[in-house]
Amino acid sequence: MRTAKIQRKTAETDIELTLNLDGKGVSEIKTGCGFLDHMLTLFAKHGKFDLTVNCVGDTYVDYHHTAEDIAICLGQAFKSALGDKKGIERYADTTLPMDEALILTAVDVSGRAVLRFNAEMPAQKVGDFDTELCEEFFAGFVREAEVTLHIRSLDGTNTHHIIEGIFKSFARTLRKAVSIDAKFADEIPSTKGVL
């Protein structure tokens, strides 16, 4: 099974995270931030990843350290669970409508950390969550997972819908990219022979 368990403890956060890439979308999320809990639950459900996250962070300051450190752990878990990446589809993209918002995501499980994030956030906060942390989250994930990720919001006036659409689209795109192509299960999808 393609699974990983990550533990990370700093002066700002204490995180335990488990991931099963071949799950059913079951999650148990406790981050100390209700909005982030909701986004990670959506991520697990739409990606069909089994995910547990338990984070105790310095949320009395803000949610920055919690969001970034969870993303770091999630990226590390993806990289670990993928192993040598034999048989994966590697590339995937999704176009997802979320009410008035339209979200595009594309990923290459390339071994190279690149993020292109182009999403206007009409509001600075959703509840008590700073919307600028959305981009920070994906930057942390990409850096640790070593993937190329493009995210674009083409429209949208409701910040909640935009971020929710981003997480759903991201999950669906990742699910496709890490799925195994049975015909090529023993091959690395690269002419280099390594990703």
CORVEN-V785326 format. One line per field, one symbol per residue. psi: psi as a letter, one per 30 degrees, with the letter a starting at -180 (. if undefined). burial: # if it has 16 or more other ideal C-beta (glycine too) atoms within 10 Angstrom, else .. Layout:
psi: ???
burial: ???
This chain:
psi: killkkkkkaffljkkkkkjfhaggkljkjffjeeeeeeeeeeeeffhkkkkkjkjlhffdageeeeeeeeeeeeeeeeeffbfgkfleekllkkkkicfkkkkkkkjifgkjkkjjijkjflfkjbgkkfffeeeeeeeeeeefhlkkkkkjflkfjeeeeeeeeeeeeeeeeeeeflkjefhfgkkikffgk.
burial: .#.#.#......#.#######.#.#.#.#.###.###################.#.#.#...####################..#.####.#.#.#.#..##########..#.#.#.#.#....#..###.#####################..#.######################........##.....#
